[in-house]
Amino acid sequence: MSQAPLLRVRDLRCAYGAREVVRGISFDLWPGEVLAVVGESGSGKSTLLNAVAARHAPVGGTVEFAVRQGPDGVGELAEIYAMTEAQRRLLARTDWGFVHQNAADGLRMNVSAGANVSERLMALGQRHYGRLRAQASDWLQRVEIDPARIDDRPDTFSGGMRQRLQIARNLITAPRLVFMDEPTSSLDVSVQARLLDMLRMLTRQMELAAIIVTHDLAVARLLAQRMVVMQGGNAVEAGLTDQVLDDPQHPYTQLLVSSVLPP
Amino acid sequence: MSSMTPLLDMEGVHKRFVLHLQNQTVLDVLRDFSLRVLPGECVRLSGPSGMGKSTVLKLAFGNYQASDGRIGLRTADNTVVDITQASPRQIVQLRASAVGYVSQFLRVIPRVSALDVVAEPLLERGPDGHPLMELDAARAEAGRWLERLRIPASLWQLPPATFSGGEQQRINIARSFIRTRPLLLLDEPTASLDPLNTATVIELIRAARDQGVGIVGIFHDPEVAAAVASRSVAMQAPSP
């Protein structure tokens, strides 16, 4: 069990104008750990995700990430909002991934699948066409997309394929932390199962830490060891996923759990 | 710490459910419950339904939060962790190394084959950060367990979602016994099994006991209980 967290969030606050939508959230995330953030629309969960992922500046609190130092070294926690824009951008395209609910927001729809998948490698300076293509092809296979489709554009792909392509595009640099905003909710149930199983396998194989925003408690149960329940910008309950789902303490969590078919 | 340190030490445990959506109804399902389990013991929790037997197992596994009392679990390095005070990460670690739980029902995962469901505990990462076994070796071992529990080989590559209740229960048992923890919690492990498979599970439980595993179980079938339990604790309704 590694001793240092990968991510440390303290008293994070976000607001749109005078309206506070995240009201003081704190948590730690360790390497390889998957955290689900659940709650209804408007509870602040997506804003929280964006604030932690350096995509929405908070009005208060801190987000610290153990920036990688050297090939294997895990570094000291560094406040991400104190970094330069360039440092944050580098982090976002190497050690982090971000999987959007709508794949079109996370893909370039007008370039080939192969170019989508290898873009992060190119941004890191890889130029060898053959190697880039081989890595892209390998990743297409890992997300169960026929490599023969490497030159096709994502707008010719089904919703499930696009979502898997988005995942390949993010994971090709072997990030240590991936943010996911409702990764399965725009998909048919039959397609969801495949994606969930894939996410479950990949997070394990790659020892990925992930924060997954979802309103689907079954997704949380399947993928996450820990969960946070948000309501009105507050974390009303947090803990081990099965404990929160099977023995919910807070009235709102009890309502959530009793409102769905058993996950 | 000696080998006589209990694997499970529950002391003054209280479990209260407050149902906020049902007019704050308060249910005290367990009051001042204490239980010690030593290596090699198999303790049967007996009594009618609704006496809190399953609750005891869920508390010891950290699936329910205790309202009061302490629940000490002995870890692999012979320290004792109170699971009622443990962080989620510590509980995850306890479940990987100190305590296993076999529920009556298998929680199926879409698309994962029966063979891989059973092999999975062998693929978890050990203390050195590497998987405990290579995939092929883990699958071979899983196959041996499925064979032992009479799951036809034609089913191994299929996800267990469509299996019968008895088949699912055997998958669940194989998955738990393939990598036994020092403390094993069994909730009706033979509930939907035929006599032949029940006999196999009895053998497995006895073998685990012989290896020093401590067991707490709910066995409604008196023959199974007589065959595996070293003592029995009668659960009673908590006095109001």
Interface residues (C-beta under 8 A of the other chain):
Chain A: M1 W30 E33 A193 R194 L196 D197 R200 R204 E207 L222 Q225 R226 G239 L240 D242 Q243 D246 D247 Q249 H250 P251 Q254 L255 S258
Chain B: F17 V18 L19 H20 L21 K58 G62 N63 Y64 Q65 P88 R89 I91 V92 Q93 I109 P110 R111 V112 L123 R125
